[in-house]
Each structure stands twice: as C-alpha cells, then as structure tokens.
C-alpha cells in the first residue's frame, strides 16, 4: 500500500516507520504522500489510539531529499507535501510519539514541534541546517521553535544550523528522555501502552486544550510563509550551489 514507509497496527498502537534506509530515510515527494495518507488513516481508525513515528535501520530522518530541490526536481510536490504533512499533524487528535535514533535533520528535527512525546537515542545528532543549505526554515519552526525553547535558543539553532545533542534537547524540553541507543522505540511503545490505560477521550481533549487558539490556522500560515521564502531562495545560484555541495558530501 505504501512505497516509502511501513505501517504496523497492533494492540491499538500504529507504528509508522520511515523506510528509505539507503538515504537515511530522507523524505521525497512520495514519502510525504505516504506519511500523510497513513496519519490520516490512523486518525480515523477505531483500532488505533496512539501513533508512533520512527525510522528504519537505526536512523530517524535526514530531512528532505535534496535531489527534489535541484532543477528538474518536483518542487511543487515538495511544497504540497510539506503543507500537507503539517496541516495533518496540526489537525490530529490522537497522541503522536516519536522514537528517534542516529540522525534527525531538518524536518526530522522539526517533527518534535508537532509530537506529544519523544524519545531519542543518546548519540543522536539533530540539526536544522536551513541556513547552511541556503533556504528558509520550514515546518512552522520560524514561529513554533521560539515558543518551545525560547527566542535565543531558537535563533542559535536556526541561524547557525549547528548539530545539537539529545542532552540539549532534553534540557529544552524538546524530548522526554535520552535513552540507550537502539532503545528509543522500546521506550515509545512503553509510553504508548501507558497512554492506552487512560481515557482516550480525555487524552484527545487534553491535547486540543493544550494548543493555542487557532493552532491549525497558525501552523498553516507559518508553513505557507516559510515555503514562499524557501521557494524564492531556492531559485538563487548560491542555494543551488550549496545543495549540490551537500549532495557531493562537501557541505
């Protein structure tokens, strides 16, 4: 049913696995389509109460597949995918838990802003490398990140594009716990099972009440503004050069 992900449902838990291990689970247009369709299906299924998102082969996600951003790539598809996934996440009522290992770059890190719980292997490397690539921030991070971790910390991560650690993510409240490498999914499943013991209607109400007013509209407006800037910068010679350097392993 899906090309780029795996979806396993059992005991009221849906586990979605990004499954492009040869490219560190980078997200291409088809991956966006698969994730959006699966999340929307899980949201509607009566046999799913909690959703876990993880990555195959000990890596969470290397961000967008940069080949889509070069001339001849499907930029319109990327724009639709980014808008679609964050709209879907903003509308979700069921709890979403991330289990991250290895690397979480770009959207792989930004997903933390849209998850309810998150666990990561201690050696994970996070990065929001938009300035290094020469594009704008995405995933609503231009607005949501400073609300989550503070303006100065957000500026540090977005302006420098540096790698940051699981320990830093814990200190910011970005993730619930840094756990032994290879055990993030185990901890996510344990947390999901604990949630299953509670009132599901209560969980959905608590999630909704914890969001700011007009949350979905705020996210969509931020994502649109980001993608407009992203697309404009993508047309520049400098950004195209930077993307090619990264793809050649020189970035």
C-alpha atoms as one frame of an Amber mdcrd trajectory, in Angstrom:
protein
   0.000   0.000   0.000   2.871   2.382   0.837   6.176   2.733  -1.026   8.381
   4.622   1.424   7.000   3.717   4.845   5.894   0.710   6.832   2.740   0.805
   8.938   2.101  -1.805  11.606  -1.054  -1.745  13.715  -1.476  -3.897  16.793
  -2.924  -3.581  20.279  -4.330  -0.128  19.457  -0.873   1.245  18.551   0.097
   2.220  14.999   3.842   2.240  14.323   4.849   4.159  11.206   8.421   3.558
  10.054  10.204   5.766   7.538  11.714   3.145   5.254  14.356   4.588   2.934
  17.422   3.407   4.859  19.770   3.758   1.868  19.328   7.555   2.093  18.972
   7.763   5.900  15.190   7.905   5.494  15.271  11.230   3.645  11.790  12.354
   2.678  10.928  12.649  -1.004   7.559  13.598  -2.507   6.304  10.005  -2.382
   7.299   9.760   1.275   5.208  12.808   2.084   2.241  11.259   0.311   2.674
   8.002   2.214   3.044   9.649   5.631   0.063  11.952   5.122  -2.177   9.112
   3.932  -1.095   6.851   6.796  -1.523   9.500   9.500  -4.975  10.384   8.205
  -5.944   6.724   8.055  -4.693   6.096  11.604  -6.571   9.150  12.837  -9.815
   7.652  11.513  -9.275   4.014  12.509 -11.192   2.779  15.535  -8.456   0.213
  16.261  -5.741   2.899  16.630  -5.472   5.045  19.747  -1.794   6.073  19.738
   0.619   6.633  16.842   4.392   6.132  16.923   6.669   7.501  14.209  10.179
   6.090  13.852  12.842   5.369  11.217  14.373   2.211   9.782  17.931   0.972
  10.253  18.781   2.994  13.357  18.309   6.359  11.641  15.303   8.611  12.053
  15.356  11.045   9.133  17.958  13.006   7.159  15.415  15.668   6.171  14.138
  16.458   2.716  15.617  14.531  -0.180  17.703  17.347  -1.659  17.514  15.913
  -5.178  13.912  17.167  -5.251  15.224  20.714  -4.842  17.504  20.743  -7.879
  16.420  21.802 -11.385  14.137  19.099 -12.710  13.039  18.134  -9.206   9.435
  18.223  -8.099   9.372  21.465  -6.099   5.598  21.743  -6.360   5.322  18.242
  -4.936   7.626  19.172  -2.056   5.551  22.276  -1.319   2.349  20.237  -1.326
   3.962  17.559   0.821   5.264  19.992   3.431   1.940  21.845   3.587   0.030
  18.561   3.747   2.024  16.853   6.465   1.997  19.806   8.855  -1.679  20.505
   8.257  -2.358  16.844   9.023  -0.276  16.971  12.201  -1.936  20.204  13.328
  -5.368  18.624  12.904  -4.571  15.325  14.629  -6.366  14.482  17.853  -4.652
  11.201  18.749  -1.315  11.243  20.617   1.819  11.116  18.458   5.074   9.730
  19.874   8.473   9.971  18.162  11.166   7.302  18.507  14.377   8.756  17.094
  17.806   7.246  16.574  21.002   8.209  14.772  20.156  11.396  12.930  17.225
  13.807  12.791  17.860  16.645  10.359  15.566  19.345   9.001  12.018  18.047
   9.062  13.321  15.098  11.091  14.045  17.539  13.919  11.086  19.837  13.215
   8.685  16.979  13.826   9.479  17.394  17.526   7.409  20.575  17.436   4.354
  18.574  16.387   4.665  15.463  18.563   3.251  14.919  22.025   6.057  12.713
  23.380   9.531  11.922  22.045  12.390   9.582  22.943  15.820   9.572  21.342
  18.987   7.513  21.464  21.728   9.328  23.387  24.091   9.635  20.421  21.517
  11.132  18.049  22.590  14.197  16.078  19.954  16.840  15.458  20.232  19.758
  13.056  18.087  22.446  11.444  20.525  23.186   8.596  18.374  25.530   6.523
  20.844  28.434   6.633  23.685  26.127   5.611  21.724  24.942   2.589  20.523
  28.446   1.765  16.776  28.051   2.260  14.201  29.256   4.785  13.123  27.397
   7.894  10.151  25.059   7.453   7.613  23.044   9.392   6.411  26.090  11.297
   9.773  26.282  13.087  10.112  30.007  12.317   7.265  30.567  14.786   6.904
  27.436  16.912  10.548  26.853  17.800  10.998  30.078  19.789   7.747  29.351
  21.606   9.033  25.895  22.502  12.622  26.590  23.580  12.961  30.369  23.788
  13.928  33.032  21.265  17.698  32.927  21.787  17.982  29.140  21.673  15.772
  29.052  18.569  17.900  31.712  16.887  21.028  29.733  17.740  19.724  26.576
  16.076  18.162  28.241  13.034  20.861  30.818  12.292  23.858  28.526  12.810
  22.348  25.260  11.569  24.672  23.503  14.020  24.230  19.983  15.286  22.756
  19.644  18.755  22.576  16.687  21.081  19.914  14.641  22.822  21.123  16.134
  26.112  20.421  19.642  24.834  17.043  18.512  23.515  16.154  17.136  26.958
  17.222  20.353  28.664  14.966  22.362  26.365  12.045  20.012  26.920  12.277
  19.123  23.234  12.276  15.386  24.025  11.108  13.461  27.084  14.259  11.393
  27.544  17.584  10.467  26.022  17.776   6.684  26.237  20.280   3.964  25.406
  20.981   3.837  21.695  18.699   1.386  19.979  16.018   1.557  22.670  14.032
   4.655  21.625  11.273   2.593  20.007  11.026   0.369  23.081  10.518   3.431
  25.262   7.985   4.865  22.824   5.985   1.639  22.873   6.090   1.579  26.672
   4.799   5.160  26.776   2.084   4.311  24.251   0.939   1.365  26.370   0.734
   3.636  29.402  -1.478   6.056  27.456  -3.762   3.197  26.484  -4.651   2.758
  30.144  -6.170   6.239  30.243  -9.401   7.648  28.865  -8.899   8.157  25.142
 -11.500  10.917  25.040  -9.625  12.648  27.846  -6.294  12.357  26.004  -7.769
  13.973  22.910  -9.358  16.760  24.945  -6.112  17.444  26.805  -4.178  17.567
  23.525  -6.655  20.001  21.996  -6.800  22.262  25.052  -3.010  22.421  25.187
  -2.841  24.031  21.778  -3.032  27.762  21.242  -6.235  29.170  19.795  -6.465
  28.673  16.029  -3.496  26.277  16.188  -4.126  24.697  12.806  -4.518  28.061
  11.108  -1.348  29.376  12.788   0.665  26.377  11.639  -0.658  26.573   8.091
   0.034  30.316   7.857   3.588  29.850   9.138   4.261  26.948   6.775   2.945
  28.895   3.785   5.102  31.928   4.556   8.130  29.664   5.067   7.589  27.795
   1.801   7.170  31.056  -0.125  10.550  32.225   1.179  12.003  28.718   0.727
  10.967  28.660  -2.937  12.319  32.152  -3.619  15.699  31.339  -2.086  15.799
  28.023  -3.924  15.980  29.862  -7.242  19.240  31.598  -6.345  22.575  30.464
  -7.696  24.091  30.358  -4.209  21.445  27.997  -2.832  21.696  25.669  -5.814
  25.476  25.571  -5.349  25.107  24.804  -1.646  22.645  21.970  -2.286  24.963
  20.437  -4.902  27.864  20.630  -2.460  25.858  18.819   0.213  24.847  16.115
  -2.265  28.515  15.693  -3.174  29.386  15.316   0.503  31.182  18.644   0.747
  28.548  20.531   2.769
